[in-house]
Amino acid sequence: MNTEVIIVGAGPVGLTLAINLGRQNIRCILFERHPKPQFLPKMERCNARSMEMFRRIGLSDKIRAAGLRSDCPMDVFIVEDLTKPPLLTEKHPSIDEFTKRIRAIEDLSSPLEPYQLISQYTLEPLLKEVAESLPSVDVRFGHTFDEFEQDDEGVTVHCTGPDGSRVTERAAYLVGCDGGTSPIRKQLGIRLRGEGGILTLQQALFYCEELYDKLPRGDGPGRGRHYHRADTEHTFLLMQDSTKHWSLHATVPDAESMKRKFEEVVGFPVKYEMLSCAPWKQNLLLADRYREKRVFLAGDSVHLVIPTGGLGMNTGVGDAFDLAWKLAATLKGWGGPELLDSYEIERRQVGDRNVGASRFANVGRHKWRALSAANIFEDTPEGHAVKATLIASADSEQRKGNRMIGAELGYRYVDSPCIDNIPGGPEHRIGEYNPTTWPGARLPHCWLDDGTPMQDHLPETYVLLRLGRKAASGSAVAQAYAAIKAPFQEVSIPSDRIRDLYQSDLILMRPDLHIVWRGNAVPDNLTEIVSLSTGHGRGLERPELPAQ
């Protein structure tokens, strides 16, 4: 084998996957068709769950330093233009405010990390630099994927290099992080199903150095991150992380129309430059499968959502974190066959739920936008009536898109072969997070008695969390993982307060901090639970480990 994993597509998902593999000394090659990261407005926010995961690999501070300043307001407005009082204001805390709120919460109800506004064109170069710093990661931009062949032993990938030459590499596994038009998915014959081409809009990126500082703070809405213009063209202005770049969406035909729309929504003279403009389509699509033998798919190649709710890139980052540790475990020899099988089972259900959450938010937005009319901004009884009706609807419907905390934090892997599944479980909610230690859930965040977060005490191994002063010994659990040679550590938190928060003496977790099992005594079927958690099913068949 030339390498162990080949990744196609160096967007945030492919780069995150490469970094996670590289940190575990898994050799991988990352192919990207563009010669360098593209300066285009795509995603613009890492949600709270993504920031928790990036913190786990030491990148959250670096991402915050590159993104929007922590004191900037994050409010969302519906407006006529930026010189007039907003028709509707949706308040959201700045990063500084959100951080203070999280620090004051003493139960399990908050994320560890606030969200972070960071444009994709800022995030990608940052992740690229990190990936290139890892000795086991070979990052190759300017390489266009052509085709692959796979057999029982591996996958052979063919690309066209920057000079037009044929490049062929072979690996144990291939992962397509190659976007919504994924050539790898198409070669596999895997279909996307759902709603495609719901709405076509233009998306433009503007550079306007003075707009943020000149935003009217009296009559106008003031500083925020999103400005929806209540017109019939779905006009939507977003502040990017520099506060000097602004992206605009509208259902108009061309770039010149987008310039006029920018001027309309701003409402006062500013110097600006349009840097790019291109059409895009709203889609709500999910792939039939995430895997075909040794080839896996992640990110937009398997789920396409509408940006409403901010679940697109963030769902893909979750895919990358999940797949990385499972590939590493398999390649290192201790992971059983059901570990890789669990990737599709776990992540496709999250993709399905998040497509549904995006649909829920988008339907809400379309409801209030459908009430707009050509006369909405006229100073007439008819215009005022249209405006009042629209605002009344938007007051509930628009807020749906920014209430995704349940989708972000509350997802739980159901019927996974690597979880000690218990029938039932708490309901999955989109806009509400109810913390739980039900098997399959993410371990909720809490502050320990010394003021540090629980997550920072948990290594990237299987972990038995012993809570309270009376928790049973974990020596038998350690022996069971040692028999498989899977990485394991026991972490003791002798605090009865923390034990009461989590409501269990013992919590067994995977390296991704999803809960395998919980209880108040070491289970009688311990060998079975350890076996399934490492992908060997209910009956342990110890793997043949590579020679050291």
ZAMARGU-4260 file (C-alpha; in steps of 0.2 Angstrom, whole numbers, plus 5000, padded with zeros to 4 digits):
<rodrens>
0) 5000/5000/5000 | 5006/5018/4996 | 4997/5024/5011 | 4983/5019/5023 | 4968/5031/5019
5) 4965/5042/5003 | 4954/5057/5006 | 4946/5066/4991 | 4941/5084/4994 | 4950/5097/5005
10) 4935/5106/5012 | 4932/5107/5031 | 4926/5089/5031 | 4941/5082/5022 | 4954/5092/5031
15) 4946/5088/5048 | 4946/5070/5044 | 4965/5071/5038 | 4970/5080/5054 | 4961/5067/5065
20) 4969/5053/5056 | 4986/5061/5056 | 4985/5064/5075 | 4984/5046/5077 | 4999/5043/5065
25) 4988/5035/5051 | 4996/5038/5034 | 4984/5047/5023 | 4984/5057/5006 | 4972/5071/5004
30) 4968/5076/4986 | 4960/5092/4981 | 4956/5098/4963 | 4958/5117/4967 | 4976/5123/4967
35) 4972/5132/4984 | 4957/5135/4996 | 4944/5145/4987 | 4939/5163/4993 | 4920/5160/4992
40) 4906/5162/5004 | 4900/5145/5010 | 4898/5141/5028 | 4900/5154/5041 | 4898/5147/5058
45) 4905/5132/5068 | 4891/5127/5080 | 4894/5123/5098 | 4896/5104/5095 | 4909/5107/5082
50) 4918/5119/5093 | 4918/5105/5107 | 4926/5093/5095 | 4939/5105/5089 | 4943/5109/5107
55) 4946/5090/5109 | 4960/5091/5096 | 4967/5107/5102 | 4960/5119/5088 | 4946/5128/5096
60) 4957/5143/5102 | 4965/5144/5085 | 4948/5144/5076 | 4942/5158/5088 | 4958/5169/5085
65) 4955/5168/5066 | 4936/5171/5067 | 4924/5185/5071 | 4930/5195/5086 | 4922/5189/5102
70) 4914/5205/5107 | 4904/5207/5091 | 4885/5206/5092 | 4877/5191/5084 | 4859/5198/5082
75) 4847/5194/5068 | 4836/5207/5060 | 4822/5208/5048 | 4823/5225/5039 | 4817/5236/5026
80) 4835/5243/5025 | 4849/5247/5037 | 4844/5265/5040 | 4827/5261/5047 | 4821/5253/5063
85) 4821/5234/5061 | 4804/5226/5058 | 4809/5212/5070 | 4825/5209/5081 | 4831/5192/5087
90) 4844/5194/5100 | 4859/5182/5101 | 4874/5184/5113 | 4891/5188/5107 | 4904/5175/5110
95) 4910/5184/5126 | 4892/5185/5132 | 4889/5167/5128 | 4905/5161/5137 | 4900/5170/5153
100) 4883/5162/5152 | 4891/5145/5150 | 4903/5148/5164 | 4888/5152/5176 | 4878/5136/5172
105) 4881/5123/5185 | 4870/5109/5178 | 4872/5099/5162 | 4861/5110/5150 | 4874/5120/5141
110) 4888/5116/5128 | 4906/5118/5134 | 4910/5129/5119 | 4900/5144/5112 | 4897/5144/5093
115) 4910/5154/5082 | 4907/5164/5067 | 4921/5160/5055 | 4920/5160/5036 | 4924/5144/5026
120) 4937/5154/5017 | 4945/5157/5033 | 4943/5140/5041 | 4950/5130/5026 | 4967/5138/5026
125) 4969/5136/5044 | 4964/5118/5044 | 4976/5115/5029 | 4990/5122/5038 | 4987/5110/5053
130) 4985/5095/5041 | 5001/5099/5032 | 5011/5100/5049 | 5007/5082/5052 | 5021/5070/5046
135) 5009/5056/5041 | 4997/5068/5031 | 5001/5071/5012 | 4991/5086/5006 | 4990/5088/4987
140) 4981/5102/4980 | 4978/5104/4961 | 4974/5085/4959 | 4958/5081/4951 | 4950/5064/4955
145) 4946/5053/4940 | 4941/5036/4946 | 4945/5022/4958 | 4945/5003/4958 | 4943/4993/4974
150) 4946/4974/4979 | 4946/4964/4994 | 4963/4971/4999 | 4962/4990/4995 | 4957/5004/4984
155) 4967/5011/4969 | 4964/5030/4965 | 4968/5039/4949 | 4970/5057/4948 | 4976/5070/4936
160) 4990/5081/4943 | 4993/5099/4941 | 5004/5096/4926 | 4991/5085/4918 | 5000/5069/4922
165) 4991/5053/4928 | 4993/5050/4947 | 4989/5033/4954 | 4990/5029/4973 | 4984/5014/4983
170) 4977/5013/5000 | 4967/5002/5012 | 4952/5014/5012 | 4945/5029/5002 | 4934/5043/5009
175) 4925/5054/4997 | 4923/5072/5005 | 4920/5078/4988 | 4904/5088/4989 | 4887/5088/4983
180) 4891/5083/4966 | 4903/5069/4972 | 4911/5059/4958 | 4915/5046/4970 | 4897/5044/4975
185) 4892/5044/4957 | 4904/5030/4953 | 4897/5020/4967 | 4880/5022/4960 | 4873/5029/4976
190) 4858/5041/4975 | 4853/5056/4984 | 4835/5057/4988 | 4824/5071/4994 | 4819/5088/4988
195) 4831/5096/4975 | 4831/5113/4967 | 4819/5120/4980 | 4824/5138/4976 | 4838/5146/4965
200) 4847/5161/4972 | 4862/5171/4968 | 4876/5172/4981 | 4888/5187/4980 | 4903/5191/4991
205) 4906/5210/4994 | 4921/5219/5001 | 4915/5235/5010 | 4927/5241/5023 | 4917/5255/5030
210) 4899/5247/5032 | 4901/5239/5049 | 4908/5255/5057 | 4894/5265/5049 | 4879/5254/5053
215) 4866/5266/5060 | 4864/5263/5079 | 4849/5275/5081 | 4835/5272/5069 | 4844/5257/5060
220) 4845/5240/5067 | 4864/5242/5072 | 4877/5229/5072 | 4872/5211/5070 | 4876/5196/5059
225) 4861/5193/5048 | 4849/5205/5040 | 4834/5198/5031 | 4826/5211/5019 | 4807/5208/5019
230) 4805/5209/5000 | 4799/5197/4988 | 4817/5192/4982 | 4822/5183/4998 | 4836/5196/5000
235) 4847/5191/5015 | 4864/5200/5020 | 4876/5191/5031 | 4891/5198/5039 | 4907/5188/5037
240) 4921/5185/5050 | 4932/5200/5045 | 4917/5212/5047 | 4923/5219/5030 | 4916/5206/5019
245) 4897/5203/5017 | 4888/5189/5008 | 4871/5193/5000 | 4858/5180/4994 | 4843/5185/4983
250) 4832/5178/4969 | 4838/5190/4956 | 4845/5185/4938 | 4863/5192/4938 | 4877/5201/4946
255) 4871/5218/4942 | 4855/5215/4950 | 4865/5209/4965 | 4874/5225/4966 | 4857/5235/4966
260) 4851/5223/4980 | 4866/5227/4990 | 4863/5245/4989 | 4844/5243/4993 | 4847/5233/5009
265) 4861/5245/5015 | 4851/5260/5011 | 4865/5273/5012 | 4880/5276/5001 | 4896/5266/5004
270) 4911/5261/4994 | 4910/5242/4990 | 4918/5229/4978 | 4909/5214/4972 | 4922/5199/4973
275) 4911/5185/4967 | 4893/5181/4961 | 4886/5164/4957 | 4869/5155/4957 | 4866/5141/4970
280) 4851/5130/4973 | 4843/5125/4989 | 4842/5106/4992 | 4837/5094/5006 | 4844/5078/5001
285) 4851/5062/5009 | 4861/5048/5002 | 4855/5030/5002 | 4871/5024/5009 | 4887/5031/5016
290) 4898/5016/5012 | 4902/5003/4998 | 4915/4990/5005 | 4931/5000/5007 | 4925/5017/5001
295) 4916/5029/5013 | 4907/5045/5010 | 4906/5060/5022 | 4900/5078/5022 | 4890/5086/5007
300) 4893/5070/4997 | 4880/5062/5007 | 4869/5075/5015 | 4864/5092/5007 | 4854/5104/5018
305) 4849/5122/5017 | 4860/5134/5027 | 4845/5139/5038 | 4850/5132/5055 | 4868/5130/5051
310) 4869/5111/5050 | 4878/5108/5034 | 4897/5109/5037 | 4894/5105/5055 | 4886/5089/5052
315) 4900/5085/5040 | 4913/5089/5054 | 4903/5076/5065 | 4905/5063/5051 | 4924/5066/5050
320) 4927/5064/5069 | 4916/5048/5070 | 4925/5040/5055 | 4942/5045/5059 | 4944/5035/5076
325) 4935/5020/5068 | 4947/5019/5053 | 4962/5022/5065 | 4956/5008/5076 | 4953/4996/5062
330) 4970/5000/5054 | 4979/4998/5071 | 4971/4980/5072 | 4961/4981/5088 | 4944/4987/5080
335) 4932/4974/5075 | 4922/4974/5058 | 4906/4981/5066 | 4916/4997/5071 | 4917/5003/5052
340) 4899/4996/5050 | 4893/5008/5063 | 4899/5023/5054 | 4884/5023/5042 | 4872/5017/5055
345) 4876/5031/5067 | 4880/5046/5055 | 4866/5043/5042 | 4853/5044/5056 | 4861/5061/5061
350) 4861/5066/5043 | 4843/5061/5041 | 4837/5071/5057 | 4847/5086/5052 | 4840/5087/5034
355) 4823/5086/5043 | 4828/5100/5055 | 4834/5111/5040 | 4817/5108/5032 | 4808/5113/5047
360) 4818/5129/5048 | 4816/5133/5030 | 4798/5130/5029 | 4796/5143/5043 | 4806/5155/5033
365) 4796/5152/5018 | 4780/5155/5027 | 4784/5173/5032 | 4793/5177/5016 | 4777/5171/5006
370) 4768/5185/5015 | 4778/5199/5007 | 4772/5209/4992 | 4778/5222/4980 | 4769/5236/4990
375) 4776/5231/5007 | 4788/5246/5009 | 4774/5258/5003 | 4768/5271/5016 | 4750/5266/5012
380) 4737/5257/5022 | 4739/5242/5011 | 4758/5242/5013 | 4757/5244/5032 | 4744/5229/5032
385) 4756/5218/5022 | 4770/5223/5034 | 4761/5219/5050 | 4755/5202/5044 | 4773/5197/5039
390) 4780/5203/5055 | 4767/5193/5065 | 4772/5177/5056 | 4790/5180/5056 | 4790/5183/5075
395) 4788/5164/5077 | 4793/5156/5060 | 4810/5165/5058 | 4816/5160/5075 | 4815/5142/5071
400) 4831/5143/5060 | 4841/5149/5075 | 4835/5137/5088 | 4845/5121/5084 | 4853/5117/5100
405) 4844/5100/5101 | 4850/5095/5084 | 4868/5101/5089 | 4870/5093/5106 | 4855/5081/5108
410) 4858/5068/5094 | 4860/5050/5101 | 4865/5035/5091 | 4851/5023/5090 | 4853/5004/5087
415) 4872/5006/5084 | 4881/4989/5085 | 4894/4998/5096 | 4883/5004/5109 | 4874/4994/5123
420) 4857/4999/5116 | 4842/5001/5128 | 4825/5001/5121 | 4816/5018/5122 | 4826/5033/5126
425) 4823/5052/5127 | 4814/5060/5112 | 4825/5069/5099 | 4821/5087/5098 | 4827/5101/5087
430) 4826/5117/5097 | 4828/5110/5114 | 4842/5101/5123 | 4838/5089/5137 | 4855/5082/5143
435) 4855/5063/5146 | 4868/5049/5149 | 4857/5037/5139 | 4868/5025/5129 | 4872/5033/5112
440) 4872/5051/5118 | 4886/5063/5119 | 4892/5065/5137 | 4885/5081/5143 | 4897/5095/5148
445) 4899/5100/5167 | 4911/5111/5177 | 4920/5101/5190 | 4923/5107/5208 | 4939/5114/5203
450) 4931/5125/5189 | 4938/5114/5175 | 4927/5106/5162 | 4924/5087/5162 | 4929/5085/5144
455) 4947/5092/5147 | 4950/5077/5159 | 4945/5063/5147 | 4958/5056/5135 | 4955/5051/5117
460) 4953/5032/5123 | 4939/5022/5129 | 4936/5029/5146 | 4927/5022/5162 | 4921/5038/5172
465) 4920/5034/5190 | 4909/5047/5199 | 4907/5050/5217 | 4915/5043/5233 | 4907/5026/5232
470) 4910/5021/5214 | 4916/5003/5211 | 4933/4999/5205 | 4936/4999/5186 | 4950/4986/5186
475) 4940/4972/5178 | 4935/4985/5164 | 4953/4989/5161 | 4958/4970/5160 | 4944/4967/5147
480) 4950/4981/5136 | 4968/4976/5138 | 4963/4959/5132 | 4959/4967/5115 | 4973/4979/5116
485) 4961/4993/5114 | 4966/5010/5122 | 4958/5013/5139 | 4959/5024/5154 | 4950/5025/5170
490) 4945/5043/5176 | 4939/5045/5194 | 4930/5061/5199 | 4926/5058/5218 | 4913/5072/5219
495) 4895/5067/5225 | 4889/5083/5217 | 4895/5078/5200 | 4889/5060/5202 | 4871/5067/5206
500) 4872/5077/5190 | 4876/5062/5179 | 4865/5050/5190 | 4876/5035/5188 | 4892/5029/5197
505) 4900/5022/5181 | 4899/5028/5163 | 4908/5019/5150 | 4913/5030/5134 | 4921/5028/5117
510) 4935/5039/5111 | 4922/5051/5104 | 4914/5053/5121 | 4898/5045/5116 | 4891/5034/5130
515) 4892/5015/5128 | 4885/5010/5145 | 4880/5017/5162 | 4877/5009/5178 | 4880/5008/5197
520) 4890/4992/5197 | 4902/4983/5185 | 4890/4974/5173 | 4889/4955/5173 | 4891/4955/5154
525) 4906/4966/5155 | 4916/4956/5142 | 4901/4957/5130 | 4899/4976/5132 | 4918/4979/5129
530) 4917/4967/5114 | 4903/4977/5106 | 4910/4994/5110 | 4926/4989/5100 | 4916/4982/5085
535) 4918/4964/5089 | 4900/4961/5092 | 4892/4952/5106 | 4904/4937/5106 | 4922/4942/5108
540) 4934/4936/5094 | 4951/4944/5098 | 4959/4952/5083 | 4976/4947/5076 | 4986/4962/5081
545) 5000/4968/5070 | 5018/4965/5076 | 5025/4979/5086
</rodrens>
